[in-house]
Amino acid sequence: MTQGITRVLYIDLSSLTFEIKDRTDLSPYMGGTGLGCQLLAEESHLSQDPLAPEQPIIFSRGTLSPYFPAATQVAAVFRSPLTGHLAESFAGGSLAAAMSLARLNALVIKGRADRPVRITVGPRIVHIKKADPIYGTGTEECLRELYDLDPSPGLRSLVVIGQAGEKTVRFADLVLDRYWRFGGSGAGALFGSKNLKSLMVYGDRSLPIPDVNAAVYREVFENIHNRLVHSELMPLLHELGTVINLEKMQSMMALPSRNGREPQFNALPSFTAQSLAEKHLVRQLACTGCPVGCVHVGYYRRMYGSESFEFEESHLPYDYTTVYALGSQLGLETPGDFWALWEKVSGYGLDPLAAGAALGWLTEAFMQGLVNEQDTGTAIGFGYTEGYLHALDGLVGGETPLYRDLARGATFAALRWGGVDYVTEINHRATTGLHTGYDSFLALAMGFKQPEFVHPLPARSNQEPESLVNNLMAREAANCLLDSMGVCRLVNQVYDLKTVSRALKSLGYKFSPRQLKISSYELYHTKQGINRAFGFDPARINMPGRFFNIPTAQGLLEQNRFAEMLDLLAKQSRAADKEGTIPG
């Protein structure tokens, strides 16, 4: 691909047409989240519902993807049907590499097909085909069918939705290459609203490296690779994975259980990283071009039928997010219960964090008498897996008014049925279980990135509000830059400004470390401006009371102090875009 040219594929499902544009004006926006946000600003319709056909979803690979180790991420950027605000979701797998081999920097998909369709994109073709044979399937079955339906040369990557996306459940995910997902903000619902069941991208060409800086490229590549391989995080991420966070938070009385009613997960000994690895781990996988291999796949076997000795098995990825959301959050007692619930959530294509928050609220609403068995179709209680499985079927199927409301998220249902104070969401976004203190809840309220790995343990802090807010903004700005580069957040400590500058130089870009730091804050303010254009207002955020009763690594939070910090953070974020319009 020619340096300075950004190749964007535009697909309109309403007319079943496509266009490739080689744009020279997009270079300043780099790739990943920077490029994705600019394209979203160009294509979004502020007056339309997030699920309106005109609303786009953008896939943008990072500037360093997939040229460098662990620079594997693709950004999905869109207006969230769950929150109504800016949404960014990141996933690895093989998509960044496939897009590169197909000579694409970004894809923009908008419109709505008259019937279910699937898209196949290659270096020389774009096919929009009927998806009738795979419509109505779960994510696992859909992926299996697609590999047979669309045999493609070279490296290929598949993005699919399950039944939750088809039914536009507002917290439906996109599943990528079976073990990865664009999660957290309802990207699957956006696919469903467009009658889009799947997207396949394949590449059958080689990846060109600029000849002019080949020696520099090899030097930078080897430096990053060696730092990753010899990092103290490497054995932890590879052997045990992010699920080790649960033990860290447990040790500090900061791992909420049973929807935040308890400060620790009593069943954690059965869910430790060591126990899961010994009893359930099948293999570790890596995104294309990453030496870490942090994706842990677990083995789940269940009886087929009630009276036979025949079994079915599933292979499911697991990490701290899934174990917290569908284990600790719901008070499950055994890994078998967790696997059964996670298989259902994954098959439907639901987001695990949002599903856990929805079921957690439903449990307390049932306990408090706000809803009853006529509403739910079953008894609901912490640790009662059968009830949760039934509730998930009802939620995706829209069987009752309660479940139709719950399909729009826990906060939406609570506003209709009561129990807002024990919703474990802020601004419709579920907590991650890494309750490190004020920073984690402020980040959630503002739509910032959540940490994925806590190392080392966070210190108890008495930081002044201004200092904490400035540090939080600096962290988010740094994340904005690395998200534009396509760097995985698990290894972002390896990609300091000097390293990123040298990596870009080897690819033909000229950015000094200082220029990159300035760019990181520009990206930060651009995102905040887009969010405000979408109606985001921190002053309208109401923190559920539960959050001031949930222990964190810094102890219990003070409501007044949190409000002070949120106000300060909002004022500083507004400083660069007083008009509240989408920056051009």
NUVO-117118 format. One record per residue (C-alpha): residue number from 1; x, y, z. Coordinates in steps of 0.2 Angstrom, whole numbers, plus 5000, padded with zeros to 4 digits. Last residue first. Layout:
BEGIN
<NUM; <X; Y; Z>>;
...
END
This chain:
BEGIN
<584; <4931; 5090; 5057>>;
<583; <4927; 5090; 5075>>;
<582; <4910; 5084; 5080>>;
<581; <4901; 5098; 5089>>;
<580; <4901; 5101; 5108>>;
<579; <4904; 5120; 5105>>;
<578; <4917; 5121; 5119>>;
<577; <4928; 5108; 5112>>;
<576; <4946; 5109; 5120>>;
<575; <4940; 5113; 5137>>;
<574; <4926; 5100; 5138>>;
<573; <4938; 5087; 5145>>;
<572; <4944; 5098; 5159>>;
<571; <4926; 5102; 5164>>;
<570; <4921; 5083; 5164>>;
<569; <4936; 5078; 5174>>;
<568; <4933; 5091; 5187>>;
<567; <4914; 5087; 5188>>;
<566; <4918; 5068; 5190>>;
<565; <4931; 5072; 5203>>;
<564; <4919; 5082; 5214>>;
<563; <4905; 5069; 5211>>;
<562; <4917; 5055; 5217>>;
<561; <4922; 5065; 5233>>;
<560; <4904; 5068; 5237>>;
<559; <4900; 5050; 5235>>;
<558; <4914; 5044; 5246>>;
<557; <4922; 5027; 5240>>;
<556; <4924; 5012; 5251>>;
<555; <4941; 5005; 5252>>;
<554; <4955; 5009; 5240>>;
<553; <4956; 4992; 5232>>;
<552; <4937; 4993; 5231>>;
<551; <4923; 4989; 5242>>;
<550; <4905; 4990; 5235>>;
<549; <4894; 5001; 5246>>;
<548; <4896; 5017; 5236>>;
<547; <4894; 5008; 5220>>;
<546; <4877; 5001; 5226>>;
<545; <4870; 5018; 5227>>;
<544; <4868; 5019; 5208>>;
<543; <4879; 5033; 5201>>;
<542; <4868; 5045; 5191>>;
<541; <4876; 5053; 5176>>;
<540; <4867; 5068; 5169>>;
<539; <4881; 5080; 5173>>;
<538; <4893; 5069; 5163>>;
<537; <4883; 5074; 5147>>;
<536; <4884; 5063; 5132>>;
<535; <4872; 5069; 5118>>;
<534; <4880; 5061; 5103>>;
<533; <4889; 5078; 5099>>;
<532; <4896; 5077; 5117>>;
<531; <4903; 5060; 5112>>;
<530; <4911; 5066; 5096>>;
<529; <4919; 5081; 5106>>;
<528; <4926; 5068; 5119>>;
<527; <4933; 5058; 5105>>;
<526; <4942; 5073; 5097>>;
<525; <4948; 5078; 5114>>;
<524; <4957; 5061; 5117>>;
<523; <4964; 5061; 5099>>;
<522; <4971; 5078; 5101>>;
<521; <4979; 5072; 5118>>;
<520; <4987; 5058; 5109>>;
<519; <4993; 5069; 5095>>;
<518; <5003; 5080; 5107>>;
<517; <5011; 5065; 5114>>;
<516; <5015; 5058; 5097>>;
<515; <5023; 5075; 5092>>;
<514; <5034; 5074; 5108>>;
<513; <5039; 5057; 5104>>;
<512; <5044; 5063; 5086>>;
<511; <5033; 5058; 5072>>;
<510; <5039; 5054; 5054>>;
<509; <5030; 5040; 5045>>;
<508; <5039; 5029; 5033>>;
<507; <5036; 5012; 5040>>;
<506; <5053; 5012; 5049>>;
<505; <5049; 5029; 5056>>;
<504; <5032; 5023; 5063>>;
<503; <5042; 5009; 5073>>;
<502; <5054; 5022; 5079>>;
<501; <5041; 5034; 5085>>;
<500; <5031; 5020; 5094>>;
<499; <5047; 5015; 5103>>;
<498; <5051; 5032; 5109>>;
<497; <5033; 5035; 5114>>;
<496; <5033; 5019; 5125>>;
<495; <5026; 5003; 5117>>;
<494; <5032; 4989; 5129>>;
<493; <5020; 4996; 5143>>;
<492; <5006; 4993; 5131>>;
<491; <5007; 4974; 5133>>;
<490; <4989; 4970; 5139>>;
<489; <4982; 4985; 5129>>;
<488; <4985; 4977; 5112>>;
<487; <4993; 4989; 5100>>;
<486; <4983; 4994; 5085>>;
<485; <4992; 5010; 5082>>;
<484; <4977; 5021; 5085>>;
<483; <4973; 5011; 5100>>;
<482; <4991; 5015; 5106>>;
<481; <4987; 5034; 5104>>;
<480; <4970; 5033; 5112>>;
<479; <4977; 5023; 5127>>;
<478; <4990; 5037; 5130>>;
<477; <4976; 5049; 5130>>;
<476; <4967; 5038; 5142>>;
<475; <4982; 5037; 5154>>;
<474; <4985; 5056; 5154>>;
<473; <4967; 5059; 5157>>;
<472; <4967; 5047; 5172>>;
<471; <4983; 5055; 5179>>;
<470; <4976; 5072; 5177>>;
<469; <4960; 5067; 5186>>;
<468; <4970; 5059; 5201>>;
<467; <4981; 5074; 5203>>;
<466; <4966; 5086; 5203>>;
<465; <4956; 5075; 5215>>;
<464; <4970; 5074; 5228>>;
<463; <4977; 5057; 5229>>;
<462; <4974; 5047; 5245>>;
<461; <4979; 5031; 5237>>;
<460; <4979; 5013; 5242>>;
<459; <4991; 5005; 5231>>;
<458; <4986; 4995; 5215>>;
<457; <4993; 4977; 5214>>;
<456; <5006; 4976; 5201>>;
<455; <5000; 4972; 5189>>;
<454; <4981; 4973; 5186>>;
<453; <4977; 4967; 5169>>;
<452; <4963; 4972; 5157>>;
<451; <4961; 4990; 5163>>;
<450; <4945; 4999; 5157>>;
<449; <4946; 5011; 5143>>;
<448; <4937; 5028; 5145>>;
<447; <4918; 5030; 5143>>;
<446; <4917; 5044; 5155>>;
<445; <4907; 5035; 5169>>;
<444; <4918; 5019; 5167>>;
<443; <4934; 5029; 5168>>;
<442; <4927; 5038; 5184>>;
<441; <4922; 5021; 5191>>;
<440; <4940; 5013; 5188>>;
<439; <4949; 5028; 5194>>;
<438; <4940; 5030; 5210>>;
<437; <4946; 5013; 5216>>;
<436; <4954; 4997; 5209>>;
<435; <4937; 4988; 5206>>;
<434; <4943; 4976; 5193>>;
<433; <4926; 4968; 5192>>;
<432; <4923; 4975; 5174>>;
<431; <4908; 4986; 5178>>;
<430; <4894; 4986; 5166>>;
<429; <4891; 5001; 5155>>;
<428; <4873; 5009; 5154>>;
<427; <4880; 5026; 5160>>;
<426; <4887; 5017; 5175>>;
<425; <4881; 4999; 5178>>;
<424; <4880; 4987; 5193>>;
<423; <4861; 4991; 5195>>;
<422; <4857; 4990; 5214>>;
<421; <4851; 5008; 5216>>;
<420; <4840; 5007; 5200>>;
<419; <4829; 4994; 5208>>;
<418; <4813; 4998; 5199>>;
<417; <4803; 4990; 5185>>;
<416; <4805; 5003; 5171>>;
<415; <4821; 5012; 5176>>;
<414; <4828; 4995; 5181>>;
<413; <4825; 4988; 5164>>;
<412; <4834; 5002; 5155>>;
<411; <4849; 5001; 5168>>;
<410; <4850; 4982; 5165>>;
<409; <4851; 4983; 5147>>;
<408; <4840; 4984; 5132>>;
<407; <4836; 4966; 5131>>;
<406; <4830; 4968; 5149>>;
<405; <4815; 4978; 5143>>;
<404; <4810; 4964; 5131>>;
<403; <4813; 4952; 5145>>;
<402; <4801; 4961; 5157>>;
<401; <4788; 4963; 5143>>;
<400; <4788; 4944; 5141>>;
<399; <4795; 4932; 5128>>;
<398; <4808; 4943; 5120>>;
<397; <4817; 4927; 5113>>;
<396; <4834; 4934; 5117>>;
<395; <4829; 4938; 5135>>;
<394; <4818; 4923; 5137>>;
<393; <4832; 4911; 5133>>;
<392; <4844; 4921; 5144>>;
<391; <4831; 4920; 5158>>;
<390; <4829; 4901; 5156>>;
<389; <4848; 4899; 5157>>;
<388; <4848; 4910; 5173>>;
<387; <4835; 4900; 5181>>;
<386; <4844; 4884; 5178>>;
<385; <4860; 4891; 5185>>;
<384; <4853; 4895; 5202>>;
<383; <4869; 4903; 5210>>;
<382; <4860; 4919; 5215>>;
<381; <4841; 4916; 5213>>;
<380; <4828; 4917; 5200>>;
<379; <4812; 4906; 5200>>;
<378; <4806; 4904; 5182>>;
<377; <4794; 4911; 5169>>;
<376; <4802; 4928; 5172>>;
<375; <4787; 4940; 5173>>;
<374; <4775; 4926; 5180>>;
<373; <4789; 4921; 5192>>;
<372; <4789; 4938; 5200>>;
<371; <4796; 4956; 5197>>;
<370; <4799; 4970; 5210>>;
<369; <4797; 4957; 5224>>;
<368; <4814; 4961; 5232>>;
<367; <4821; 4944; 5228>>;
<366; <4816; 4945; 5210>>;
<365; <4823; 4963; 5208>>;
<364; <4839; 4956; 5216>>;
<363; <4840; 4942; 5204>>;
<362; <4836; 4953; 5189>>;
<361; <4849; 4965; 5193>>;
<360; <4862; 4952; 5193>>;
<359; <4855; 4944; 5177>>;
<358; <4857; 4961; 5168>>;
<357; <4874; 4964; 5175>>;
<356; <4880; 4947; 5170>>;
<355; <4873; 4949; 5153>>;
<354; <4882; 4966; 5151>>;
<353; <4898; 4959; 5156>>;
<352; <4896; 4943; 5146>>;
<351; <4891; 4952; 5129>>;
<350; <4878; 4942; 5121>>;
<349; <4882; 4931; 5105>>;
<348; <4868; 4919; 5108>>;
<347; <4881; 4905; 5108>>;
<346; <4893; 4915; 5119>>;
<345; <4879; 4918; 5132>>;
<344; <4873; 4900; 5132>>;
<343; <4891; 4893; 5133>>;
<342; <4895; 4905; 5147>>;
<341; <4881; 4899; 5157>>;
<340; <4885; 4880; 5156>>;
<339; <4904; 4884; 5158>>;
<338; <4900; 4894; 5174>>;
<337; <4889; 4880; 5181>>;
<336; <4902; 4867; 5178>>;
<335; <4915; 4879; 5186>>;
<334; <4906; 4877; 5202>>;
<333; <4897; 4889; 5215>>;
<332; <4889; 4903; 5205>>;
<331; <4887; 4919; 5215>>;
<330; <4880; 4929; 5200>>;
<329; <4893; 4942; 5199>>;
<328; <4907; 4930; 5204>>;
<327; <4903; 4918; 5190>>;
<326; <4896; 4925; 5174>>;
<325; <4903; 4942; 5175>>;
<324; <4919; 4938; 5185>>;
<323; <4923; 4922; 5176>>;
<322; <4919; 4930; 5159>>;
<321; <4929; 4946; 5162>>;
<320; <4944; 4937; 5170>>;
<319; <4947; 4927; 5155>>;
<318; <4939; 4912; 5146>>;
<317; <4939; 4906; 5129>>;
<316; <4926; 4891; 5126>>;
<315; <4929; 4874; 5119>>;
<314; <4912; 4864; 5120>>;
<313; <4909; 4846; 5122>>;
<312; <4894; 4835; 5120>>;
<311; <4892; 4819; 5130>>;
<310; <4884; 4802; 5128>>;
<309; <4881; 4791; 5143>>;
<308; <4862; 4792; 5141>>;
<307; <4847; 4796; 5152>>;
<306; <4846; 4815; 5153>>;
<305; <4851; 4820; 5135>>;
<304; <4868; 4824; 5129>>;
<303; <4878; 4826; 5145>>;
<302; <4890; 4840; 5146>>;
<301; <4908; 4843; 5143>>;
<300; <4917; 4860; 5144>>;
<299; <4935; 4862; 5139>>;
<298; <4944; 4879; 5141>>;
<297; <4953; 4890; 5129>>;
<296; <4965; 4903; 5135>>;
<295; <4970; 4918; 5124>>;
<294; <4986; 4925; 5131>>;
<293; <4997; 4918; 5117>>;
<292; <5012; 4931; 5120>>;
<291; <5021; 4930; 5103>>;
<290; <5009; 4940; 5093>>;
<289; <5008; 4941; 5074>>;
<288; <4991; 4933; 5072>>;
<287; <4982; 4934; 5088>>;
<286; <4988; 4920; 5100>>;
<285; <4980; 4904; 5107>>;
<284; <4983; 4894; 5122>>;
<283; <4976; 4877; 5123>>;
<282; <4964; 4865; 5132>>;
<281; <4963; 4872; 5149>>;
<280; <4950; 4865; 5160>>;
<279; <4957; 4856; 5176>>;
<278; <4975; 4862; 5178>>;
<277; <4972; 4879; 5170>>;
<276; <4956; 4882; 5179>>;
<275; <4964; 4878; 5196>>;
<274; <4979; 4888; 5193>>;
<273; <4969; 4904; 5187>>;
<272; <4958; 4902; 5202>>;
<271; <4940; 4897; 5199>>;
<270; <4937; 4883; 5212>>;
<269; <4946; 4893; 5226>>;
<268; <4935; 4907; 5220>>;
<267; <4919; 4900; 5227>>;
<266; <4917; 4913; 5241>>;
<265; <4919; 4928; 5229>>;
<264; <4923; 4942; 5240>>;
<263; <4915; 4959; 5245>>;
<262; <4897; 4954; 5246>>;
<261; <4881; 4962; 5239>>;
<260; <4890; 4968; 5224>>;
<259; <4879; 4959; 5212>>;
<258; <4882; 4942; 5221>>;
<257; <4900; 4945; 5222>>;
<256; <4911; 4960; 5222>>;
<255; <4930; 4957; 5221>>;
<254; <4938; 4971; 5231>>;
<253; <4942; 4963; 5247>>;
<252; <4961; 4966; 5243>>;
<251; <4966; 4947; 5241>>;
<250; <4950; 4945; 5231>>;
<249; <4956; 4958; 5219>>;
<248; <4972; 4949; 5216>>;
<247; <4964; 4932; 5215>>;
<246; <4952; 4939; 5201>>;
<245; <4966; 4947; 5192>>;
<244; <4973; 4930; 5189>>;
<243; <4960; 4928; 5176>>;
<242; <4970; 4938; 5164>>;
<241; <4980; 4923; 5158>>;
<240; <4988; 4909; 5167>>;
<239; <5002; 4902; 5157>>;
<238; <5004; 4915; 5143>>;
<237; <4999; 4930; 5153>>;
<236; <5008; 4926; 5168>>;
<235; <5023; 4919; 5159>>;
<234; <5024; 4935; 5148>>;
<233; <5021; 4948; 5162>>;
<232; <5039; 4947; 5168>>;
<231; <5044; 4953; 5151>>;
<230; <5057; 4943; 5142>>;
<229; <5046; 4938; 5127>>;
<228; <5039; 4956; 5126>>;
<227; <5056; 4965; 5127>>;
<226; <5063; 4953; 5114>>;
<225; <5049; 4956; 5102>>;
<224; <5050; 4974; 5104>>;
<223; <5068; 4975; 5101>>;
<222; <5067; 4962; 5086>>;
<221; <5054; 4973; 5077>>;
<220; <5064; 4989; 5080>>;
<219; <5080; 4982; 5073>>;
<218; <5071; 4973; 5058>>;
<217; <5062; 4990; 5054>>;
<216; <5078; 5000; 5055>>;
<215; <5086; 4988; 5043>>;
<214; <5072; 4989; 5031>>;
<213; <5070; 5008; 5031>>;
<212; <5070; 5011; 5012>>;
<211; <5063; 4994; 5008>>;
<210; <5046; 4998; 5015>>;
<209; <5038; 4981; 5021>>;
<208; <5025; 4973; 5009>>;
<207; <5014; 4960; 5016>>;
<206; <5011; 4946; 5004>>;
<205; <4995; 4943; 4995>>;
<204; <4981; 4931; 4998>>;
<203; <4970; 4941; 5010>>;
<202; <4953; 4937; 5017>>;
<201; <4939; 4947; 5025>>;
<200; <4923; 4938; 5030>>;
<199; <4908; 4948; 5037>>;
<198; <4893; 4940; 5045>>;
<197; <4874; 4940; 5048>>;
<196; <4870; 4958; 5041>>;
<195; <4852; 4962; 5042>>;
<194; <4857; 4980; 5045>>;
<193; <4849; 4980; 5062>>;
<192; <4857; 4964; 5066>>;
<191; <4874; 4971; 5062>>;
<190; <4870; 4985; 5074>>;
<189; <4864; 4973; 5087>>;
<188; <4881; 4964; 5086>>;
<187; <4890; 4980; 5089>>;
<186; <4881; 4982; 5106>>;
<185; <4893; 4992; 5117>>;
<184; <4904; 4979; 5127>>;
<183; <4911; 4967; 5115>>;
<182; <4921; 4965; 5098>>;
<181; <4925; 4947; 5101>>;
<180; <4939; 4934; 5100>>;
<179; <4938; 4915; 5102>>;
<178; <4928; 4910; 5086>>;
<177; <4937; 4920; 5073>>;
<176; <4928; 4936; 5079>>;
<175; <4911; 4936; 5088>>;
<174; <4902; 4953; 5087>>;
<173; <4893; 4956; 5103>>;
<172; <4874; 4959; 5108>>;
<171; <4871; 4972; 5121>>;
<170; <4856; 4980; 5114>>;
<169; <4848; 4964; 5109>>;
<168; <4845; 4967; 5090>>;
<167; <4835; 4951; 5088>>;
<166; <4848; 4946; 5075>>;
<165; <4862; 4951; 5087>>;
<164; <4855; 4940; 5100>>;
<163; <4853; 4926; 5088>>;
<162; <4872; 4925; 5085>>;
<161; <4883; 4937; 5076>>;
<160; <4898; 4934; 5065>>;
<159; <4915; 4941; 5061>>;
<158; <4927; 4930; 5051>>;
<157; <4945; 4931; 5046>>;
<156; <4954; 4924; 5032>>;
<155; <4972; 4921; 5027>>;
<154; <4975; 4914; 5010>>;
<153; <4962; 4907; 4998>>;
<152; <4943; 4907; 5002>>;
<151; <4931; 4893; 5006>>;
<150; <4915; 4903; 5008>>;
<149; <4901; 4890; 5012>>;
<148; <4911; 4878; 5021>>;
<147; <4920; 4890; 5033>>;
<146; <4904; 4899; 5034>>;
<145; <4894; 4884; 5041>>;
<144; <4907; 4881; 5055>>;
<143; <4906; 4900; 5060>>;
<142; <4887; 4900; 5061>>;
<141; <4887; 4885; 5071>>;
<140; <4898; 4893; 5084>>;
<139; <4889; 4909; 5084>>;
<138; <4872; 4903; 5086>>;
<137; <4861; 4900; 5070>>;
<136; <4845; 4909; 5065>>;
<135; <4852; 4914; 5048>>;
<134; <4865; 4903; 5042>>;
<133; <4857; 4896; 5026>>;
<132; <4847; 4912; 5023>>;
<131; <4863; 4923; 5022>>;
<130; <4861; 4929; 5004>>;
<129; <4877; 4936; 4997>>;
<128; <4886; 4952; 4996>>;
<127; <4903; 4949; 4987>>;
<126; <4917; 4961; 4987>>;
<125; <4932; 4956; 4976>>;
<124; <4950; 4960; 4972>>;
<123; <4960; 4959; 4988>>;
<122; <4945; 4950; 4997>>;
<121; <4929; 4955; 5006>>;
<120; <4915; 4943; 5009>>;
<119; <4898; 4950; 5016>>;
<118; <4884; 4940; 5022>>;
<117; <4865; 4944; 5020>>;
<116; <4848; 4943; 5028>>;
<115; <4835; 4951; 5018>>;
<114; <4830; 4969; 5013>>;
<113; <4848; 4974; 5017>>;
<112; <4851; 4989; 5028>>;
<111; <4862; 5004; 5026>>;
<110; <4880; 5006; 5032>>;
<109; <4897; 4998; 5032>>;
<108; <4913; 5007; 5032>>;
<107; <4929; 4997; 5031>>;
<106; <4946; 5003; 5035>>;
<105; <4965; 5002; 5031>>;
<104; <4963; 4989; 5016>>;
<103; <4976; 4981; 5005>>;
<102; <4967; 4963; 5007>>;
<101; <4983; 4957; 5015>>;
<100; <4982; 4971; 5027>>;
<99; <4964; 4968; 5031>>;
<98; <4968; 4949; 5034>>;
<97; <4982; 4954; 5046>>;
<96; <4971; 4965; 5056>>;
<95; <4957; 4952; 5056>>;
<94; <4967; 4937; 5062>>;
<93; <4962; 4937; 5080>>;
<92; <4963; 4954; 5088>>;
<91; <4948; 4963; 5095>>;
<90; <4944; 4981; 5100>>;
<89; <4928; 4990; 5103>>;
<88; <4925; 5008; 5102>>;
<87; <4908; 5016; 5106>>;
<86; <4903; 5034; 5105>>;
<85; <4886; 5038; 5113>>;
<84; <4868; 5031; 5112>>;
<83; <4872; 5020; 5127>>;
<82; <4866; 5003; 5121>>;
<81; <4864; 5006; 5103>>;
<80; <4882; 5012; 5103>>;
<79; <4887; 5024; 5089>>;
<78; <4901; 5016; 5080>>;
<77; <4919; 5012; 5080>>;
<76; <4926; 4994; 5078>>;
<75; <4945; 4995; 5081>>;
<74; <4956; 4982; 5075>>;
<73; <4970; 4975; 5085>>;
<72; <4986; 4965; 5082>>;
<71; <5000; 4976; 5086>>;
<70; <5006; 4962; 5098>>;
<69; <5022; 4960; 5088>>;
<68; <5025; 4973; 5074>>;
<67; <5019; 4974; 5056>>;
<66; <5001; 4969; 5059>>;
<65; <4995; 4982; 5063>>;
<64; <5007; 4997; 5066>>;
<63; <4994; 5010; 5059>>;
<62; <4980; 5001; 5068>>;
<61; <4966; 4993; 5058>>;
<60; <4949; 5001; 5056>>;
<59; <4932; 4993; 5056>>;
<58; <4918; 5006; 5055>>;
<57; <4900; 5004; 5059>>;
<56; <4888; 5016; 5050>>;
<55; <4871; 5024; 5055>>;
<54; <4860; 5026; 5039>>;
<53; <4850; 5010; 5043>>;
<52; <4844; 5017; 5060>>;
<51; <4851; 5007; 5075>>;
<50; <4859; 5022; 5083>>;
<49; <4843; 5032; 5081>>;
<48; <4845; 5046; 5069>>;
<47; <4847; 5065; 5072>>;
<46; <4866; 5064; 5074>>;
<45; <4868; 5055; 5057>>;
<44; <4885; 5048; 5057>>;
<43; <4896; 5046; 5041>>;
<42; <4910; 5060; 5042>>;
<41; <4911; 5059; 5061>>;
<40; <4912; 5040; 5060>>;
<39; <4926; 5041; 5047>>;
<38; <4936; 5053; 5059>>;
<37; <4932; 5041; 5074>>;
<36; <4938; 5026; 5065>>;
<35; <4954; 5034; 5059>>;
<34; <4959; 5039; 5076>>;
<33; <4953; 5023; 5084>>;
<32; <4963; 5012; 5073>>;
<31; <4973; 5021; 5060>>;
<30; <4983; 5037; 5058>>;
<29; <4971; 5052; 5059>>;
<28; <4984; 5063; 5050>>;
<27; <4984; 5052; 5035>>;
<26; <4966; 5054; 5031>>;
<25; <4967; 5067; 5018>>;
<24; <4976; 5056; 5005>>;
<23; <4961; 5045; 5002>>;
<22; <4961; 5030; 4991>>;
<21; <4942; 5026; 4990>>;
<20; <4934; 5009; 4987>>;
<19; <4916; 5008; 4983>>;
<18; <4902; 4996; 4987>>;
<17; <4884; 4992; 4982>>;
<16; <4870; 4982; 4989>>;
<15; <4858; 4997; 4988>>;
<14; <4853; 4997; 5006>>;
<13; <4868; 4987; 5011>>;
<12; <4880; 5001; 5007>>;
<11; <4898; 4996; 5008>>;
<10; <4913; 5009; 5008>>;
<9; <4930; 5001; 5007>>;
<8; <4944; 5013; 5013>>;
<7; <4962; 5014; 5007>>;
<6; <4972; 5027; 5016>>;
<5; <4986; 5034; 5005>>;
<4; <5001; 5042; 5013>>;
<3; <5013; 5028; 5010>>;
<2; <5007; 5017; 4995>>;
<1; <5000; 5000; 5000>>;
END
